[in-house]
Amino acid sequence: MSKNLKLLIVPFLAFSFIMLQAQEKCEETSENLKGEYRGECKGGLAHGYGEAQGKDHYIGDFKKGYPHGNGIYTWSTGERYQGEWVRGLRDGEGTYYFFA
């Protein structure tokens, strides 16, 4: 391998490794959802479709780190709400499942 080619490959590989390590950390705003998050992210916050698992569990739409849009929130008690959310609060139409 020529010396010039090595001079091009080494910086490229180093840059690629750094970029892979620098992926954006994404957080949820709700304390009960903080833990593990998989999904879309914007500005370091959950934004778009995703799934958060902390003390409670939520799968659905997020905006600025909050459940926002349609989603299913399951509390640690097993109770669940499936429906619309606005800034982390139930809003609009949905179904609440609870235990008697």
MOMOCOR-V545878 format. One record per run of one state. SS is the DSSP state (H for helix, E for strand, C for the rest). FROM is the first residue (numbers start at 0). LEN is the number of residues. If there is no record, write none. Layout:
BEGIN
<<SS;FROM;LEN> <SS;FROM;LEN>>
END
This chain:
BEGIN
<<C;0;2> <H;2;19> <C;21;5> <E;26;1> <C;27;3> <H;30;3> <C;33;2> <E;35;7> <C;42;2> <E;44;9> <C;53;3> <E;56;7> <C;63;2> <E;65;9> <C;74;5> <E;79;7> <C;86;2> <E;88;9> <C;97;3>>
END
